Amino acid sequence: MRYQEIYHHWLESPFLNEEEKAELSAIAQDEKEMESRFFGPLEFGTAGLRGIMGVGLNRMNVHVIRHATQAFAQVILEEGPEAAARGVAICYDCRNHSREFAQAAAGVIVGNGIPVRIFEAMRPTPEVSFAIREYGCIAGINVTASHNPKEYNGYKVYWADGAQLPPHHAAAIAKKMAELDVFTAPKTADYQAALADGRITLMGEETDEKFLEQVMAQAADKAVVAQVADRFKMVYTPFHGTGYQIIPEALRRLGMKHVICEPKQMVPDGNFSTVVSPNPENPEGFYLAVELADKEGADFILGSDPDADRIGILVRGPEGSFLPLSGNQTGVLLLDYLISARKRAGTLPENAVALKTIVTTEMARKVAETNGLTCYDTFTGFKFMAEKKNALEAAGSGKVIFSYEESYGYMIGDYVRDKDAVTAALLCTEMAAWYYSQGMTLYQAMEKLYETYGQFTEKTLNLVMPGLDGLKKMADLMSGLRQNPLTHIAGTPVVTRKDYADGTETQVSTGAVTQMELKGSNVLKYKLEDGTDLVIRPSGTEPKVKVYILAQGEGGSEKTAKYAAWAETLKDR
C-alpha cells in the first residue's frame, strides 16, 4: 500500500477523533509531510520506539502505542499464564502526552488479561527497572524519549530482570506488529474501570521509599559529607524532568546542606522552555545553573536529563569558571573513587569487576586493572551490561561494582538494570565532597588521574543523515566500509579491524582472521598504528552514524582532531 493510500485509510478511520482527523486534513496538500508520516511504520528495535509526536503511522501517538503494546502483550502471553500473572510495571516521564500514552498502554495490557502496576505520576527511568525487580513483574514499559527534543516521545520495553528487552524479544514484537492491524488488533480496557476493580495498581511513595533505601545504601563515605556540609555548595538542575523531587531528596539524606536547585528548571515542562536541548551532554543547557552557582559561590553543578537516567556535571576549572566533564571523564572519576572509597571502608569484593562499552575510553580499563579489578567490554546499551552482570554473578566469576558508557549513563548496585541518574547523582556528589575535603576540585582530581594512569583523549562525531533516505545512507556507509576495508586512516596504518557483526578480528598486515567473543552488532572498530581506536556505529534511535575516536598518549587532542577531520569525509563515501 502506498503512503497516500495509508494516509486516506487513517483519515477515514472511525478510530480517529475529530481533532486527529483535522490534523491529517491540514496536510492534505503537503505531499512531503504526508510521505514523512505514512511512508512506513516506526521501526521497533531493541530500544523500542522513538519518534516525533503526531498523527500517522510513522509518528508517536496512542494508536501506535496501542499497536506496539498489543504485540508486546502477545509475546508476554506466550510465556504462559504464570508469567503473565506476574504483571507489567509502567512508568512515564515529563513529556507532552507521556501520561496519556502510558495509560493507553496500561489499557491494552489489562485488556489482554495481564495485571498492571503503574506509577501515579512521572518517575525516573531507574524506578521502572527497580519496580520490575522489586515486585517480580514479567515485564515493564517506560514512556520516554530521554534527552531528545520536545517534539519526540518514545516507548521502551523491559523484561523480567529489569533490563531493556533482549534482541530476540524485540524481534518477536516487531514481527507481530507487522502482522497486526494498527486499529482493530489492540484489545483495550477502560483505564478508570481497571483502576477501580484492581486490575491496575498505582505505585507511589511506598515504591519511592524502597528505591531510595537501595540508593542510599550505595553511599560509601557519608562521614566525609558531614565534615564539609557547612561549606560545600552545589547547584542541581533536572532540566524540567523527573529528577526534580527524588534527586534533591537523596542528596539531603546523604547529608548535603547546600543543594541549590535552579528554580526555573525545577518546574516539570514537556516543552523544556528554558533550554534548546534538555541533554546534559550539552554544556550550553547549564547556563542558568552556572549563573546561579556563580551567584551562590557553589563548587559543583549537576544536571539530570528529563527521564533521570543520565547525568552531566560541571566543575570549577583553574581560572575559576565552570567547565564540563565528559561522560568518559565522569565515569573514570567515579570508578577510581568507588574503588578507593570501598577499599577504605573494607567493602570492595575480592573479585570486583567493572563493565564498559566498546566505545568507552580505555582509561577505564587502565583504572580497573591497575587496582586489581577485571574490566569487560560489552556492546552499547545497558541491556548488554545487564546481561554480562547477570552472567558473571550467576557463574561466580565476578561481582560488578560499576558499569558505564561514554554517553553519560552509569549503573551501580544490584537493584536496577538500566542507567540510573539518582544513584549516580548521589555518588558524584559524595565524590565531589570527598575531593573538596582534600582541597581539590574535580577538575584537579581528573588531572591527577591523568598523571597516575596516563593521558587519554576521546571525541565523538555524529554524522547526521536525515530524511527518508537517511537509513539507506547509513546502511550504504557500513556496507561500503566492509566491501572496501580500510588499510589506512588519515595516512596512519590500520593494525587491526574488528567487525562486531560477525565477530571477526583481522590483522591487516597478514590478513589473519580470528574470532572474538562479542558478535551480532553492526559496529566496526579500527586499531591504528599510533594506538588510537576508531569505532563506527549507526545510532539505534536517531538518523546518524556515530564515530568514536579514542586516543592514548601524548598528543591525544591532535590525534582526535586529525581523525575527526577524516571521519567527516565518511558522509561522502
C-alpha positions as CSV (number, residue, x, y, z in Angstrom):
1,M,0.0,0.0,0.0
2,R,1.4,3.4,-1.0
3,Y,1.7,6.2,1.6
4,Q,-1.2,8.1,0.0
5,E,-3.5,5.1,0.5
6,I,-2.4,4.7,4.1
7,Y,-3.0,8.4,4.7
8,H,-6.6,8.1,3.4
9,H,-7.1,4.9,5.4
10,W,-6.2,6.8,8.6
11,L,-8.2,9.8,7.6
12,E,-11.3,7.8,7.1
13,S,-10.8,5.5,10.2
14,P,-13.5,5.5,12.8
15,F,-10.8,5.1,15.4
16,L,-9.6,8.7,15.0
17,N,-11.3,11.5,16.8
18,E,-12.2,14.8,15.2
19,E,-9.0,16.6,16.4
20,E,-6.8,13.8,14.9
21,K,-8.7,14.0,11.6
22,A,-8.3,17.7,11.5
23,E,-4.6,17.4,11.9
24,L,-4.5,15.0,9.0
25,S,-6.8,17.1,6.9
26,A,-4.4,20.0,7.4
27,I,-1.6,18.2,5.5
28,A,-3.8,17.1,2.5
29,Q,-1.9,19.3,0.1
30,D,1.5,18.7,1.7
31,E,2.9,15.7,-0.1
32,K,6.2,15.8,1.6
33,E,4.7,15.8,5.1
34,M,2.2,13.1,4.1
35,E,5.0,10.9,2.9
36,S,7.0,11.6,6.1
37,R,4.1,10.4,8.3
38,F,3.0,7.4,6.2
39,F,5.9,6.0,4.2
40,G,6.2,3.2,6.8
41,P,5.8,2.4,10.4
42,L,8.2,3.5,13.2
43,E,10.7,0.7,13.5
44,F,10.5,-1.3,16.7
45,G,14.1,-2.1,17.7
46,T,15.9,-3.2,20.8
47,A,15.3,0.3,22.3
48,G,11.6,0.1,21.5
49,L,10.0,3.0,19.6
50,R,11.1,6.6,19.3
51,G,9.8,9.3,17.1
52,I,8.2,12.7,16.6
53,M,4.7,13.0,18.1
54,G,1.7,13.5,15.8
55,V,-1.0,11.6,13.9
56,G,0.4,9.0,11.5
57,L,1.9,5.6,11.1
58,N,5.5,7.0,11.4
59,R,4.7,9.1,14.4
60,M,4.3,8.6,18.2
61,N,0.6,8.6,19.1
62,V,-1.9,6.5,21.1
63,H,-2.7,4.3,18.1
64,V,0.9,3.3,17.5
65,I,1.3,2.9,21.3
66,R,-1.7,0.5,21.5
67,H,-0.4,-1.4,18.4
68,A,3.0,-2.0,19.9
69,T,1.5,-2.9,23.3
70,Q,-0.8,-5.5,21.8
71,A,2.2,-7.1,20.1
72,F,4.1,-6.9,23.5
73,A,1.1,-8.4,25.3
74,Q,1.0,-11.4,23.0
75,V,4.8,-12.0,23.5
76,I,4.1,-12.0,27.3
77,L,1.1,-14.3,27.0
78,E,3.2,-16.8,25.0
79,E,5.4,-17.2,28.2
80,G,2.4,-18.9,29.8
81,P,-0.3,-17.9,32.3
82,E,2.0,-17.9,35.4
83,A,4.4,-15.5,33.7
84,A,1.6,-13.2,32.5
85,A,0.1,-13.2,36.0
86,R,3.2,-11.5,37.3
87,G,2.1,-8.3,35.6
88,V,3.7,-5.4,33.9
89,A,5.2,-2.3,35.5
90,I,4.6,1.1,33.7
91,C,6.4,4.4,34.1
92,Y,6.4,7.7,32.2
93,D,8.3,10.9,32.1
94,C,7.5,14.7,31.9
95,R,7.0,14.9,28.1
96,N,3.8,16.0,26.4
97,H,1.4,13.1,26.1
98,S,3.6,10.7,28.2
99,R,0.8,10.1,30.8
100,E,-1.8,9.6,28.0
101,F,0.5,7.1,26.2
102,A,1.3,5.3,29.5
103,Q,-2.4,4.9,30.3
104,A,-3.2,3.8,26.8
105,A,-0.5,1.1,27.1
106,A,-1.9,0.1,30.5
107,G,-5.4,-0.3,29.0
108,V,-4.1,-2.7,26.3
109,I,-2.1,-4.8,28.8
110,V,-5.1,-5.1,31.0
111,G,-7.3,-5.8,28.0
112,N,-5.2,-8.9,27.4
113,G,-5.8,-10.1,30.9
114,I,-2.4,-9.1,32.3
115,P,-2.3,-7.0,35.5
116,V,-0.5,-3.7,35.6
117,R,1.4,-1.6,38.2
118,I,1.7,2.0,37.0
119,F,3.3,5.0,38.8
120,E,0.8,7.6,40.0
121,A,2.8,10.3,38.3
122,M,6.1,10.8,36.4
123,R,9.1,9.0,37.7
124,P,12.8,8.5,36.8
125,T,13.6,5.6,34.4
126,P,15.5,3.6,37.0
127,E,12.4,3.3,39.1
128,V,10.6,1.2,36.5
129,S,13.6,-1.1,36.3
130,F,13.6,-1.3,40.1
131,A,9.8,-1.9,40.3
132,I,10.0,-4.8,37.9
133,R,12.6,-6.5,40.1
134,E,11.0,-5.5,43.4
135,Y,7.5,-6.7,42.6
136,G,8.5,-9.7,40.4
137,C,6.9,-8.4,37.3
138,I,7.4,-10.3,34.0
139,A,8.0,-7.0,32.0
140,G,7.9,-3.2,32.0
141,I,7.1,-0.3,29.8
142,N,8.6,3.2,30.1
143,V,7.1,6.1,28.0
144,T,10.1,8.4,27.5
145,A,12.3,9.9,24.8
146,S,15.1,10.5,27.2
147,H,17.0,13.6,26.1
148,N,15.5,14.0,22.6
149,P,14.0,17.4,21.6
150,K,10.5,18.3,22.8
151,E,8.8,17.1,19.6
152,Y,9.8,13.4,20.4
153,N,8.4,10.7,22.6
154,G,9.3,7.1,23.0
155,Y,8.3,3.7,24.2
156,K,10.9,1.5,26.0
157,V,10.2,-2.1,26.9
158,Y,11.8,-4.2,29.7
159,W,11.9,-7.8,30.7
160,A,11.8,-9.6,34.0
161,D,15.4,-8.9,35.0
162,G,14.7,-5.1,34.8
163,A,16.8,-4.6,31.7
164,Q,15.6,-3.4,28.3
165,L,14.4,-6.2,26.0
166,P,17.0,-8.6,24.6
167,P,17.1,-8.6,20.8
168,H,15.1,-11.8,20.3
169,H,12.1,-10.5,22.2
170,A,12.3,-7.1,20.4
171,A,12.3,-9.0,17.1
172,A,9.3,-11.0,18.2
173,I,7.4,-7.8,18.9
174,A,8.4,-6.3,15.6
175,K,7.2,-9.4,13.8
176,K,3.8,-9.4,15.5
177,M,3.4,-5.6,14.8
178,A,3.9,-6.3,11.1
179,E,1.0,-8.9,11.3
180,L,-1.4,-6.9,13.4
181,D,-3.7,-4.1,12.2
182,V,-3.0,-0.8,13.9
183,F,-6.6,-0.1,14.7
184,T,-8.5,-3.3,15.1
185,A,-5.9,-5.6,16.8
186,P,-5.5,-3.9,20.2
187,K,-7.7,-5.3,22.9
188,T,-8.4,-2.4,25.2
189,A,-9.9,-2.0,28.7
190,D,-11.1,1.3,30.2
191,Y,-8.3,2.7,32.3
192,Q,-10.5,4.1,35.1
193,A,-12.6,0.9,35.4
194,A,-9.5,-1.3,35.6
195,L,-8.1,1.0,38.3
196,A,-11.3,0.7,40.2
197,D,-11.5,-3.1,40.1
198,G,-7.9,-3.7,40.9
199,R,-6.6,-4.8,37.6
200,I,-4.4,-1.7,37.6
201,T,-2.4,-0.9,40.8
202,L,-0.9,2.6,41.4
203,M,2.7,2.8,42.7
204,G,3.7,5.9,44.7
205,E,5.6,6.9,47.7
206,E,6.0,3.3,49.0
207,T,7.9,2.4,45.9
208,D,10.0,5.6,46.0
209,E,11.0,4.7,49.6
210,K,12.0,1.2,48.7
211,F,14.0,2.5,45.8
212,L,15.7,5.3,47.9
213,E,16.6,2.8,50.6
214,Q,18.7,0.9,48.0
215,V,20.1,4.1,46.6
216,M,21.3,5.4,50.0
217,A,22.9,2.0,50.7
218,Q,25.4,2.8,47.9
219,A,26.9,5.8,49.8
220,A,30.5,4.8,50.6
221,D,31.5,7.7,52.8
222,K,28.7,9.7,54.3
223,A,31.0,10.9,57.1
224,V,33.1,13.0,54.7
225,V,29.9,14.7,53.5
226,A,29.1,15.6,57.1
227,Q,32.6,17.1,57.5
228,V,32.2,19.6,54.7
229,A,28.4,20.0,54.7
230,D,28.5,23.5,56.2
231,R,30.9,24.8,53.5
232,F,30.4,22.6,50.3
233,K,27.7,24.0,48.0
234,M,26.3,22.6,44.8
235,V,23.7,23.5,42.2
236,Y,21.3,20.9,40.8
237,T,19.0,21.1,37.7
238,P,16.6,18.4,36.5
239,F,16.1,20.2,33.1
240,H,12.4,20.3,33.8
241,G,12.4,16.5,34.2
242,T,11.5,13.6,36.5
243,G,14.6,14.0,38.8
244,Y,13.2,17.2,40.4
245,Q,12.0,15.6,43.6
246,I,13.9,12.4,44.2
247,I,17.4,13.6,43.5
248,P,17.4,16.5,45.9
249,E,15.8,14.2,48.5
250,A,18.6,11.6,48.0
251,L,21.2,14.4,48.4
252,R,19.5,15.7,51.5
253,R,19.6,12.2,53.0
254,L,23.3,12.0,52.1
255,G,23.8,14.9,54.4
256,M,24.2,17.8,52.0
257,K,23.0,21.1,53.5
258,H,23.5,23.3,50.4
259,V,21.8,21.8,47.4
260,I,20.7,24.9,45.5
261,C,18.1,23.9,42.8
262,E,17.7,26.0,39.7
263,P,14.2,27.3,40.2
264,K,13.1,27.8,36.6
265,Q,14.2,24.3,35.6
266,M,12.7,22.6,38.7
267,V,9.3,23.0,37.0
268,P,8.3,19.9,35.0
269,D,7.7,21.0,31.5
270,G,7.4,18.9,28.4
271,N,8.3,21.9,26.2
272,F,11.7,22.3,28.0
273,S,11.1,26.0,27.8
274,T,14.4,27.3,29.2
275,V,16.7,25.1,27.0
276,V,17.2,24.4,23.4
277,S,18.1,20.8,24.3
278,P,17.4,19.0,27.6
279,N,20.6,17.0,27.2
280,P,23.2,17.0,30.0
281,E,25.8,16.2,27.3
282,N,25.3,19.8,26.0
283,P,27.0,22.3,28.4
284,E,25.1,25.3,27.0
285,G,21.9,23.9,28.6
286,F,23.5,24.6,32.0
287,Y,23.6,28.4,31.5
288,L,21.0,29.1,34.3
289,A,22.8,26.7,36.7
290,V,26.1,28.4,36.0
291,E,24.7,31.8,36.7
292,L,23.2,30.5,40.0
293,A,26.4,28.7,41.0
294,D,28.4,31.9,40.5
295,K,25.9,34.0,42.4
296,E,25.8,31.5,45.3
297,G,29.5,30.6,45.3
298,A,28.8,26.9,44.6
299,D,31.6,24.5,43.9
300,F,29.9,21.9,41.7
301,I,27.0,21.7,39.2
302,L,25.0,18.5,38.5
303,G,22.1,18.0,36.0
304,S,19.9,15.1,35.1
305,D,18.1,14.5,31.8
306,P,14.3,14.5,31.6
307,D,13.8,10.8,32.5
308,A,16.6,11.0,35.1
309,D,18.7,8.1,33.8
310,R,21.8,10.2,32.8
311,I,23.7,13.0,34.5
312,G,26.2,15.7,33.4
313,I,28.5,17.6,35.7
314,L,30.3,20.9,35.5
315,V,33.3,21.7,37.8
316,R,35.4,24.7,38.5
317,G,38.5,24.9,36.3
318,P,41.9,26.5,37.0
319,E,40.6,30.0,36.2
320,G,37.5,29.6,38.4
321,S,35.0,29.3,35.6
322,F,32.8,26.2,35.2
323,L,34.0,23.5,32.7
324,P,32.1,20.4,31.7
325,L,33.4,16.9,32.3
326,S,32.7,14.4,29.6
327,G,30.8,11.1,30.2
328,N,34.1,9.3,29.9
329,Q,35.8,11.5,32.4
330,T,33.0,11.3,34.9
331,G,32.9,7.6,34.6
332,V,36.7,7.3,35.2
333,L,36.5,9.6,38.2
334,L,33.6,7.6,39.7
335,L,35.3,4.2,39.1
336,D,38.5,5.4,40.7
337,Y,36.6,6.9,43.6
338,L,34.4,3.9,44.2
339,I,37.4,1.6,44.3
340,S,39.3,3.9,46.7
341,A,36.3,4.5,48.9
342,R,35.3,0.9,49.1
343,K,38.9,-0.1,49.9
344,R,38.9,2.4,52.8
345,A,35.6,1.0,54.0
346,G,36.7,-2.6,53.5
347,T,33.7,-3.3,51.2
348,L,35.5,-3.9,47.9
349,P,34.8,-7.5,46.8
350,E,37.8,-9.7,46.1
351,N,36.6,-10.5,42.6
352,A,35.3,-6.9,41.7
353,V,34.5,-6.2,38.1
354,A,33.9,-3.0,36.1
355,L,31.9,-3.0,32.8
356,K,32.1,-0.6,29.9
357,T,31.1,-0.5,26.3
358,I,33.3,-1.0,23.3
359,V,33.1,2.8,22.6
360,T,34.0,3.9,26.1
361,T,37.5,5.1,27.0
362,E,40.2,2.6,27.6
363,M,41.2,4.7,30.6
364,A,38.5,2.8,32.5
365,R,40.3,-0.5,31.8
366,K,43.6,1.0,33.0
367,V,42.0,2.3,36.2
368,A,40.3,-1.1,36.9
369,E,43.3,-3.3,36.1
370,T,45.8,-1.1,37.9
371,N,43.6,-1.6,41.1
372,G,43.2,-5.3,40.7
373,L,39.7,-5.3,39.1
374,T,38.7,-7.1,35.9
375,C,37.2,-4.9,33.1
376,Y,34.9,-6.3,30.4
377,D,33.6,-4.7,27.3
378,T,30.0,-5.0,26.1
379,F,28.0,-3.6,23.2
380,T,26.5,-0.2,23.6
381,G,23.4,-0.3,25.7
382,F,22.7,-1.2,29.3
383,K,20.8,-4.3,28.4
384,F,24.1,-5.8,27.3
385,M,25.8,-4.7,30.5
386,A,22.9,-6.2,32.4
387,E,23.3,-9.5,30.6
388,K,27.1,-9.5,31.4
389,K,26.5,-8.6,35.0
390,N,23.9,-11.4,35.4
391,A,26.1,-14.0,33.7
392,L,29.2,-13.1,35.7
393,E,27.5,-13.1,39.0
394,A,25.4,-16.2,38.3
395,A,28.6,-18.1,37.5
396,G,30.5,-16.7,40.5
397,S,33.0,-15.2,38.1
398,G,33.0,-11.7,39.5
399,K,31.0,-9.0,41.3
400,V,30.2,-6.0,39.2
401,I,30.6,-2.8,41.2
402,F,30.3,-0.3,38.3
403,S,29.0,-0.2,34.7
404,Y,29.1,2.8,32.4
405,E,29.0,4.1,28.9
406,E,30.5,7.3,27.5
407,S,27.1,8.9,26.8
408,Y,26.7,9.9,30.5
409,G,25.0,6.7,31.8
410,Y,26.0,4.9,34.9
411,M,24.7,1.8,36.7
412,I,25.6,0.9,40.3
413,G,24.2,-1.6,42.7
414,D,22.0,-4.7,42.2
415,Y,18.5,-3.2,42.3
416,V,18.4,-1.8,38.7
417,R,19.5,-3.0,35.3
418,D,19.5,0.3,33.5
419,K,21.1,3.8,33.6
420,D,20.4,5.4,37.0
421,A,20.8,9.2,37.4
422,V,19.6,9.1,41.0
423,T,22.4,6.8,42.3
424,A,25.0,8.4,40.0
425,A,24.0,11.9,41.4
426,L,24.4,10.6,44.9
427,L,27.9,9.2,44.3
428,C,29.1,12.1,42.2
429,T,28.1,14.4,45.0
430,E,29.8,12.3,47.6
431,M,32.9,12.1,45.4
432,A,33.0,15.9,44.9
433,A,32.6,16.4,48.7
434,W,35.5,14.0,49.3
435,Y,37.8,15.8,47.0
436,Y,36.6,19.1,48.5
437,S,37.7,17.8,51.9
438,Q,41.2,17.1,50.3
439,G,41.3,20.7,49.0
440,M,40.7,19.7,45.4
441,T,38.1,20.3,42.7
442,L,37.0,17.5,40.4
443,Y,39.0,19.3,37.6
444,Q,42.1,18.9,39.7
445,A,41.1,15.3,40.5
446,M,40.8,14.5,36.8
447,E,44.3,16.0,36.1
448,K,45.7,13.8,38.9
449,L,44.2,10.7,37.3
450,Y,45.9,11.6,34.0
451,E,49.2,11.8,35.9
452,T,48.5,8.4,37.6
453,Y,47.1,6.4,34.7
454,G,48.3,8.2,31.6
455,Q,46.8,10.6,29.1
456,F,43.6,9.6,27.3
457,T,41.5,11.7,24.9
458,E,38.1,11.0,23.3
459,K,35.9,12.6,20.8
460,T,32.6,11.6,19.3
461,L,31.3,12.7,16.0
462,N,27.7,12.5,14.8
463,L,27.3,12.0,11.0
464,V,23.7,13.1,10.7
465,M,21.8,11.5,7.8
466,P,18.2,12.8,8.0
467,G,15.4,12.4,5.5
468,L,13.6,9.5,4.0
469,D,16.9,8.1,2.6
470,G,18.8,8.5,5.8
471,L,18.6,4.9,6.8
472,K,19.8,3.9,3.3
473,K,22.7,6.2,3.6
474,M,23.6,4.7,6.9
475,A,23.4,1.2,5.6
476,D,25.4,2.1,2.5
477,L,28.2,3.6,4.6
478,M,28.6,0.5,6.7
479,S,28.4,-1.9,3.8
480,G,30.9,0.2,1.8
481,L,33.4,0.0,4.7
482,R,33.0,-3.8,4.7
483,Q,33.3,-4.2,1.0
484,N,36.3,-1.9,0.7
485,P,38.2,-2.4,4.0
486,L,40.3,0.5,5.2
487,T,44.1,-0.1,5.5
488,H,45.0,3.5,6.4
489,I,43.0,6.3,8.1
490,A,44.2,9.8,7.6
491,G,47.6,8.4,6.5
492,T,48.0,6.2,9.6
493,P,48.2,2.4,9.1
494,V,45.4,0.3,10.4
495,V,46.8,-2.5,12.6
496,T,43.6,-4.5,13.3
497,R,40.0,-4.3,12.1
498,K,37.2,-5.7,14.3
499,D,33.8,-6.4,12.8
500,Y,31.3,-7.0,15.6
501,A,28.6,-8.1,13.1
502,D,30.3,-11.5,12.6
503,G,32.7,-11.3,15.5
504,T,35.9,-11.3,13.4
505,E,39.2,-9.6,14.1
506,T,41.6,-9.1,11.1
507,Q,45.3,-8.4,11.3
508,V,45.8,-6.1,8.4
509,S,49.5,-6.8,7.7
510,T,49.0,-10.6,7.5
511,G,45.3,-10.9,6.7
512,A,45.0,-13.4,9.6
513,V,41.4,-13.6,11.0
514,T,40.4,-14.7,14.5
515,Q,37.1,-14.9,16.2
516,M,36.1,-12.6,19.1
517,E,33.7,-13.2,22.0
518,L,31.4,-10.4,21.0
519,K,29.4,-10.5,17.8
520,G,26.0,-9.6,16.5
521,S,26.2,-5.8,16.4
522,N,26.6,-3.5,13.4
523,V,29.9,-1.9,14.6
524,L,33.4,-1.6,13.1
525,K,36.5,-0.9,15.1
526,Y,39.9,0.0,13.9
527,K,43.2,-0.1,15.9
528,L,45.7,2.3,14.4
529,E,49.5,2.2,14.5
530,D,49.7,5.2,16.8
531,G,47.4,3.5,19.4
532,T,44.2,5.3,18.5
533,D,40.9,3.3,18.4
534,L,38.3,4.5,15.9
535,V,34.8,3.0,16.2
536,I,31.9,3.4,13.7
537,R,28.4,2.6,14.8
538,P,24.9,3.6,13.4
539,S,22.7,5.0,16.1
540,G,19.8,2.8,17.2
541,T,17.5,5.7,18.0
542,E,18.4,8.6,15.7
543,P,19.3,9.1,11.9
544,K,23.0,9.3,12.4
545,V,26.2,7.3,12.3
546,K,28.4,7.8,15.4
547,V,32.2,7.9,15.0
548,Y,34.2,7.4,18.3
549,I,37.8,8.5,18.4
550,L,39.7,7.1,21.4
551,A,43.3,8.3,21.6
552,Q,46.1,7.5,24.1
553,G,49.4,9.1,25.0
554,E,50.9,12.5,24.3
555,G,49.3,14.5,21.5
556,G,45.9,12.9,22.0
557,S,44.0,16.1,21.2
558,E,46.0,16.4,17.9
559,K,45.2,12.8,17.0
560,T,41.5,13.2,17.6
561,A,41.4,16.4,15.6
562,K,43.2,14.6,12.7
563,Y,40.8,11.7,12.7
564,A,37.8,13.9,13.2
565,A,38.6,15.7,10.0
566,W,38.9,12.4,8.2
567,A,35.7,11.0,9.7
568,E,33.7,13.9,8.3
569,T,34.6,12.7,4.8
570,L,32.8,9.4,5.6
571,K,29.4,11.0,4.8
572,D,30.5,11.3,1.1
573,R,31.7,7.7,0.7
